[in-house]
Amino acid sequence: LDLPAPFVPIGSEDRPRWLGVSFGLTQELLRFWARHNFVPAVLSPHENPQTGEFSLVMVRALESNEEYPLAHFFNAIGTSFRKRFIRRLTAVGYSERAALPSSLALDLLKAAWPRVGDICQGKPDFDADDLIRLGHLAGSQDPMHDMAHASDLLQTLAQNYFSCGLLSLRLQRQEEELLLLCGLLGRSSAEAATTLGLGRANLAALGLKKVALEVSKHVGLHLGKEFALTFKSPLATETDKREQRHWLPPLAQAARSLGKYPFRCEWKYPVKPEVGELTVRTISPTKKAVDFGENSTLECYHLWQTEEFALNPATDIDRDVLISLVRKPPADDDVKVEVIVRHVSLTASAALFGAREGDFPESSEVFPGIWRCWLPALEDLTQAGKFLSLPLFGPTINAAIPRLVLTAAWKFPAPAVDGSRVSREKGLLRLTKMNFIKGDGSHPSDRYICQLRILHKVSEVQGQVVEANEAREATFRMEVRLKQNRPDA
C-alpha cells in the first residue's frame, strides 16, 4: 500500500481554521485539552456501555480575523454548552441517575467559561425578593436552619454564577463545588459535606453562607456603607453655601435618578481583595441648574451602629442613644443619623430597598410601608433640644406625606451616669416626644419599628466635570474598602 507520511506540510490555502477532539471524559483529559484552549461543545447523554465514560467533543479556533471571526463564534459555542449543561444538571432526578462526579461537572463548566479578553454579556438576574432573601442569608445567625429553606435561592445563585451572570466574581474551588452540589444538584448540606469530606454538615452551611455573602457584596448588598453626592445649589452664595446632599439608594436597587438630576451608578466587586469600585455619573440638564464644580464630592459613610425600638403612634416615645465616635471630638458633618420607620410585619432586610411606591387609600386601616429620613447634623442639635418635623420618604397616606415629629438634643461628651466617668469617645443623642403621624396630623392605629442607623464618613472623592453643549456631566469614581470603618484605617 502507498500510505502517506505521518506528517505532511499543509499549504496556506489548505490550513485548517479550527480543530476538534472527541474522547472518553476523564478529569485528566478534560484539564489537558482545556489548558490548550479547547472549548466543550457536546456531551453525550449516557455513558459508553463498554468504557463507562461519557463522550465529550471539544473545539478550538486556530485563527480569527475580520474575515473569519471564529473566536467569537467559538465563545458562543461555550456559552451554549454552559446553558445546556446547567439545565441538564438541574433536571428533575438527574442527581440520582447521573454517574458524573461533582468535581468533574465543575471542571466542565469552568472549561466553558469565557477566556480572558472575551466579551461576556452576562448580568445578575435577581428580583427584589431574591435580593432581600440573599441579604438575610448572608447575615444568618443559624446557617444550618436557613439553608434548609433556601434551596430555590441557592439554585438561583448557582445559575447566575455558572452562567457568568456575576462576571468578575470568582469563588474558591471548594465554595464553587458546594454551590454546584447544593444549587444545581439539589444536595443537602449534610450530603455536600459527605461528598467533599468536610465531616460536619454545619461546615457546608457556613461555606454556603460565605458564598451568599460574596454574591451579596458583588451585587451591592451587605456593604455596611452608604453613599452621598454633595454639590452646590444654584442659589449658593459666599455667605450661604446651600450645599445639596443626595443619598444614593442601595446599589442593588435599579434606581436611576436623584431628584431632578439623572444619574448612572455602576458597582464592581471585587477589583482587589475586599475592595470594590463605585462609579457614579450624573448630568445637569443645563449649566445653571447645579454647580458640579470643585466642591462636588462623592462621600462614603460606614454603618457604624444601629439602634432599634418599638414605635407606638398612640404614645410619644423618649429614647437616649449613646453614639460611639471614630473621631474625638467628631468633625463637622462626619456623623449622620438615618431614621427608618417600618411596619411590624416587614423585616429589616426589606428596608434595604426603601419604601414601596404608591399611596395607601383613605379606606385603609393598616399601612405596611417603610419610610426613611435623615436627622440634621448633630452640631445643629443644641443641648436644650430642637423640635423637628421631618417629612418621611416613602408611600403617601391618603395622598399626604407622613411625618416624624420629635425633639432632638446632642450632648458631647456623653454625661456621666450613676457615678461612671465621662466618656470622651461617646456622645448622647436624646430623642423625646417622638411620634409617627399621617399627613393630616392623626396617628396610624398600628405598631411600627423605628431603626436608627449611625454612619461615619470614611472617605470622599471629587468629581471630574465635562461640559457638552448646555449640559454638564460629572463623573465620580471611588475605591471602597469594605473592611474600612475608620477615616484613618
C-alpha positions in Angstrom: 0.0 0.0 0.0 1.1 3.5 -0.8 0.4 5.2 2.6 1.1 9.0 3.1 3.8 10.0 5.5 2.5 10.7 9.1 3.2 14.4 8.9 2.7 16.3 5.7 3.2 20.1 5.3 0.0 21.9 4.7 -0.2 24.7 2.3 -1.5 28.1 3.4 -4.6 27.6 1.2 -5.4 24.3 3.0 -4.6 25.4 6.5 -7.4 24.3 8.9 -9.1 27.2 10.8 -10.3 25.1 13.7 -9.7 21.7 15.4 -12.0 19.3 17.2 -11.3 16.4 19.5 -13.5 13.7 20.9 -12.6 11.4 23.9 -14.0 9.5 26.8 -14.4 12.1 29.6 -11.9 11.9 32.4 -10.7 14.7 34.6 -7.1 14.5 33.4 -8.0 14.6 29.7 -10.5 17.4 30.2 -8.0 19.6 32.0 -5.3 18.8 29.4 -7.5 20.0 26.5 -8.9 22.9 28.4 -5.3 24.1 29.1 -4.8 24.2 25.3 -7.9 26.5 24.9 -10.3 23.8 23.7 -14.0 24.6 24.5 -16.6 21.8 25.3 -19.3 21.6 22.6 -21.2 18.4 23.1 -21.5 15.9 25.9 -23.2 12.5 25.3 -26.4 11.9 27.2 -25.3 8.5 28.5 -22.1 6.6 29.4 -20.5 4.4 26.8 -21.5 0.8 27.8 -18.0 -0.6 27.1 -15.9 2.1 28.9 -18.5 3.5 31.4 -17.4 7.1 30.3 -19.3 10.0 28.8 -18.1 11.1 25.4 -17.1 14.8 25.0 -16.4 16.9 21.9 -14.2 19.9 22.3 -13.3 22.5 19.7 -10.8 25.3 19.3 -10.3 28.1 16.7 -6.9 28.2 15.2 -7.2 31.7 13.6 -9.6 34.6 13.8 -9.8 37.8 11.8 -12.4 40.1 10.3 -13.0 37.6 7.5 -13.2 34.6 9.8 -14.3 35.8 13.3 -14.1 32.3 14.7 -13.1 33.4 18.2 -16.5 35.0 18.9 -18.2 32.0 17.3 -16.4 29.5 19.5 -17.1 31.7 22.5 -20.8 31.4 21.7 -20.4 27.6 21.5 -19.0 27.6 25.1 -21.9 29.8 26.2 -24.4 27.5 24.6 -22.8 24.4 26.2 -22.9 26.1 29.6 -26.6 26.8 29.4 -27.5 23.3 28.2 -25.3 21.6 30.8 -26.8 23.7 33.6 -30.3 22.8 32.5 -29.2 19.2 32.4 -27.8 19.3 36.0 -30.9 20.9 37.4 -33.3 18.4 35.6 -35.6 16.5 38.0 -34.0 13.3 39.0 -30.6 14.0 37.3 -28.7 13.9 40.6 -29.9 10.4 41.3 -29.2 8.7 38.0 -26.0 10.6 36.9 -22.6 9.0 37.3 -20.8 12.3 36.6 -18.9 13.3 39.8 -19.5 16.9 41.0 -15.8 17.8 40.7 -15.8 16.7 37.0 -19.1 18.6 36.4 -17.4 21.7 37.9 -14.4 21.3 35.6 -16.7 21.1 32.6 -18.5 24.3 33.5 -15.2 26.1 34.1 -13.8 24.9 30.8 -16.8 26.6 29.0 -16.2 29.9 30.8 -15.2 32.9 28.6 -11.4 33.3 28.3 -9.7 36.5 29.3 -10.5 39.2 26.8 -13.7 37.5 25.6 -16.9 39.5 25.6 -19.4 38.2 28.2 -22.9 39.7 28.2 -24.0 38.0 31.4 -25.7 40.1 34.1 -27.1 39.2 37.5 -30.7 38.0 37.3 -32.2 38.6 40.8 -35.6 40.1 41.6 -36.3 42.2 44.7 -37.4 39.2 46.7 -34.2 37.3 45.8 -32.1 40.2 47.0 -34.0 40.5 50.3 -33.6 36.8 51.0 -29.9 37.0 49.9 -29.2 39.7 52.4 -30.9 37.6 55.1 -28.9 34.5 54.2 -25.6 36.4 54.1 -26.2 37.7 57.7 -27.7 34.5 59.0 -27.0 33.5 62.6 -28.2 29.9 62.0 -27.0 28.9 58.6 -28.0 25.2 59.0 -31.6 26.1 59.6 -31.7 28.8 56.9 -30.0 26.8 54.2 -32.7 24.1 54.6 -35.3 26.7 53.5 -33.2 28.3 50.7 -32.8 25.6 48.2 -34.6 27.6 45.5 -32.4 30.7 46.2 -29.2 28.5 46.1 -30.3 27.3 42.7 -30.8 30.9 41.5 -27.3 31.8 42.9 -25.7 28.8 41.1 -27.4 29.5 37.8 -26.2 33.2 38.0 -22.7 32.2 38.9 -22.1 29.4 36.5 -23.8 31.2 33.6 -21.3 34.0 34.1 -24.0 36.4 35.3 -21.7 37.5 38.1 -18.8 38.3 35.8 -15.7 39.3 37.9 -16.7 37.3 41.0 -14.6 34.1 41.4 -15.1 31.9 44.4 -12.6 29.4 45.8 -12.7 25.8 44.4 -14.5 24.3 47.5 -17.1 27.1 47.5 -17.8 26.5 43.8 -18.3 22.8 44.4 -20.5 23.5 47.3 -22.6 25.8 45.2 -22.8 23.2 42.4 -23.8 20.4 44.8 -26.5 22.3 46.7 -27.6 24.7 44.0 -27.6 22.7 40.8 -27.7 19.1 42.0 -30.1 19.7 44.9 -28.0 18.1 47.6 -28.5 18.9 51.3 -25.7 20.4 53.4 -25.1 17.0 55.0 -24.8 15.3 51.6 -22.5 18.0 50.3 -20.3 17.7 53.5 -20.0 14.0 52.9 -19.1 14.4 49.2 -16.4 17.0 50.0 -15.1 15.2 53.1 -15.9 18.2 55.4 -17.1 15.9 58.2 -20.0 18.0 59.5 -23.0 19.5 57.8 -22.6 22.8 59.6 -19.3 23.4 57.9 -21.0 23.1 54.5 -23.7 25.5 55.7 -21.1 28.0 56.8 -19.4 27.7 53.4 -22.7 28.4 51.6 -23.2 31.4 53.9 -19.8 32.8 52.8 -20.9 32.2 49.2 -24.1 34.2 49.8 -22.0 37.0 51.4 -19.6 37.3 48.5 -22.5 37.3 46.0 -24.3 40.0 48.1 -21.2 42.2 48.0 -20.9 41.7 44.3 -24.4 42.9 43.6 -24.1 45.8 46.1 -25.7 44.3 49.3 -24.3 43.9 52.7 -21.6 46.5 52.2 -22.1 48.3 55.5 -21.7 51.5 53.5 -23.9 54.4 52.4 -23.0 56.9 49.7 -24.0 60.6 49.2 -23.5 63.1 46.4 -22.9 66.6 47.6 -22.9 69.7 45.3 -23.7 73.3 45.4 -27.2 74.6 44.9 -27.8 77.2 42.1 -28.8 79.6 44.9 -25.5 79.3 46.7 -23.7 82.4 47.7 -20.4 83.2 49.6 -22.2 83.5 52.9 -24.8 80.8 52.3 -23.3 77.7 50.6 -26.6 75.9 50.3 -25.0 72.6 49.6 -27.3 69.8 48.4 -26.7 66.2 49.6 -28.4 63.4 47.8 -28.1 59.9 49.3 -27.8 57.1 46.8 -30.3 54.3 47.0 -28.9 50.8 47.7 -26.5 49.8 44.9 -28.5 46.6 44.3 -31.6 48.7 43.6 -32.2 49.8 40.0 -32.7 53.5 40.7 -31.6 55.9 38.1 -32.4 59.4 39.3 -31.6 61.7 42.2 -34.4 64.2 42.4 -34.4 66.0 39.0 -30.8 65.1 38.2 -30.5 61.8 36.3 -27.5 59.6 37.2 -26.0 56.2 36.4 -24.4 54.1 39.0 -22.0 51.2 38.4 -20.6 48.9 41.2 -17.8 46.4 40.6 -16.7 43.9 43.2 -14.0 42.7 43.6 -11.4 44.8 42.0 -9.0 43.9 44.8 -9.4 41.6 47.8 -12.3 43.2 49.9 -12.3 46.3 47.6 -14.9 47.4 45.2 -15.2 50.3 42.8 -18.1 52.7 42.6 -18.6 54.9 39.6 -21.4 57.5 39.5 -22.2 59.7 36.5 -24.7 62.4 36.9 -25.9 65.0 34.4 -27.2 68.5 35.0 -29.6 69.4 32.1 -28.3 73.0 32.0 -25.1 74.6 33.3 -27.2 76.8 35.6 -29.2 74.0 37.1 -26.5 72.9 39.6 -22.8 73.6 40.1 -20.8 70.4 39.6 -17.6 72.3 40.5 -14.6 71.7 42.7 -16.7 71.2 45.8 -18.8 68.4 44.3 -18.0 65.2 46.1 -19.0 61.6 46.4 -18.9 60.7 50.1 -18.7 57.2 51.6 -20.1 56.6 55.1 -19.6 53.4 57.2 -22.6 52.0 59.0 -21.1 52.1 62.5 -24.0 51.5 64.8 -27.7 50.6 64.7 -30.4 51.0 67.4 -33.9 49.6 67.0 -37.0 50.1 69.2 -40.8 49.9 69.0 -42.8 53.0 68.0 -46.4 53.1 69.1 -48.1 56.1 67.3 -50.6 56.3 70.2 -47.8 57.2 72.7 -44.9 59.6 72.5 -41.5 57.8 72.8 -38.5 59.0 74.7 -35.1 57.4 73.8 -31.5 58.1 74.8 -28.9 56.8 72.3 -25.2 56.6 73.1 -23.2 57.0 69.9 -19.7 55.7 69.7 -17.4 58.0 67.7 -14.5 57.2 65.5 -13.1 60.8 65.9 -12.9 62.7 69.2 -14.5 65.2 69.0 -16.4 64.4 65.8 -15.6 66.6 62.8 -18.4 68.7 61.5 -20.6 66.8 59.1 -18.8 63.5 59.7 -21.6 61.8 61.6 -25.1 61.2 60.1 -28.2 59.6 61.6 -30.7 57.9 59.3 -34.2 57.1 60.7 -36.1 54.2 59.2 -39.7 53.6 60.2 -41.3 50.3 59.1 -44.5 48.4 59.9 -44.0 45.5 62.3 -45.0 43.0 59.6 -41.9 43.9 57.5 -38.4 42.7 58.0 -35.3 44.8 58.5 -33.9 43.4 55.2 -36.9 44.9 53.3 -35.7 48.4 54.5 -32.7 48.0 52.2 -34.9 48.6 49.2 -36.7 51.7 50.6 -40.4 52.2 50.7 -42.8 50.7 48.3 -44.3 53.1 45.8 -47.9 54.2 45.7 -50.5 55.5 48.0 -52.4 54.0 50.9 -56.1 55.0 50.3 -58.3 56.6 52.9 -60.2 53.3 53.5 -57.0 51.5 54.7 -56.6 50.9 58.4 -53.2 49.3 58.1 -50.2 51.0 56.4 -47.5 48.2 55.9 -44.9 50.5 54.4 -41.3 51.6 55.0 -40.3 55.3 55.4 -37.0 57.0 55.9 -35.5 60.4 56.7 -32.3 61.9 58.0 -31.7 63.9 61.2 -30.0 67.3 60.9 -26.2 67.4 61.6 -25.5 66.6 65.2 -23.8 70.0 65.6 -27.1 71.7 64.8 -28.9 69.9 67.7 -28.4 72.1 70.8 -28.2 70.6 74.2 -31.5 72.3 75.0 -33.2 70.3 72.3 -34.6 71.2 68.9 -38.1 70.5 67.7 -38.2 68.7 64.4 -41.0 67.8 62.0 -39.4 65.7 59.3 -41.1 64.5 56.1 -40.7 60.8 55.6 -39.7 59.4 52.2 -42.0 56.6 51.2 -45.6 55.8 50.3 -48.1 58.5 50.9 -51.1 58.0 53.2 -54.4 59.4 51.9 -52.3 61.3 49.3 -50.4 63.1 52.1 -46.8 62.7 53.2 -46.4 61.3 56.7 -44.0 62.9 59.2 -41.8 62.1 62.1 -42.1 64.6 64.9 -39.6 64.7 67.8 -37.4 66.9 69.9 -33.7 66.0 69.5 -30.7 67.1 71.6 -27.0 66.2 71.2 -24.5 66.3 74.0 -20.8 65.6 73.7 -19.2 64.1 75.6 -21.9 61.9 77.0 -22.8 62.9 80.6 -21.8 60.6 83.4 -24.5 58.1 84.6 -24.6 56.5 88.0 -21.2 57.6 89.0 -19.5 56.4 85.8 -16.7 58.5 84.2 -17.4 61.0 81.4 -16.6 59.2 78.1 -14.6 61.2 75.6 -15.5 58.6 72.9 -19.2 58.8 73.1 -21.9 61.3 72.7 -25.6 61.2 73.8 -28.4 61.7 71.4 -31.6 62.4 73.3 -34.9 61.9 71.4 -38.1 62.9 73.2 -41.7 63.1 72.2 -41.1 61.1 69.1 -44.1 60.0 67.1 -45.2 59.0 63.6 -48.1 60.9 62.2 -50.1 60.9 59.0 -50.2 64.0 56.8 -53.4 65.2 58.4 -51.9 65.1 61.9 -53.6 62.0 63.1 -51.9 58.8 64.2 -52.0 55.4 62.5 -53.6 52.7 64.5 -50.9 50.1 64.0 -47.5 49.5 65.6 -44.2 50.3 63.9 -40.5 49.7 64.4 -38.0 52.6 64.4 -34.4 51.9 63.4 -31.6 54.5 63.9 -28.6 54.0 61.6 -25.4 55.9 62.7 -23.0 56.5 59.9 -19.4 57.9 60.0 -17.8 59.4 56.9 -14.6 57.5 55.9 -13.7 58.9 52.5 -14.7 61.2 49.7 -13.6 61.9 46.1 -14.2 64.9 43.9 -15.9 64.6 40.5 -14.5 65.2 37.0 -16.7 67.7 35.2 -17.3 67.6 31.5 -19.3 70.2 29.7 -21.1 69.4 26.5 -23.3 72.0 24.8 -25.7 73.2 27.5 -25.4 70.1 29.7 -22.8 69.4 32.4 -21.8 65.9 33.4 -19.8 64.9 36.4 -18.1 61.5 37.0 -17.2 60.3 40.4 -15.0 57.2 40.8 -14.2 55.8 44.3 -12.5 52.6 45.5 -14.4 51.3 48.5 -12.6 49.2 51.1 -15.4 47.1 52.7 -13.4 46.4 55.8 -12.8 50.1 56.4 -14.7 51.7 59.3 -12.4 54.5 60.4 -11.3 57.5 58.4 -7.6 56.7 59.1 -7.9 52.9 58.6 
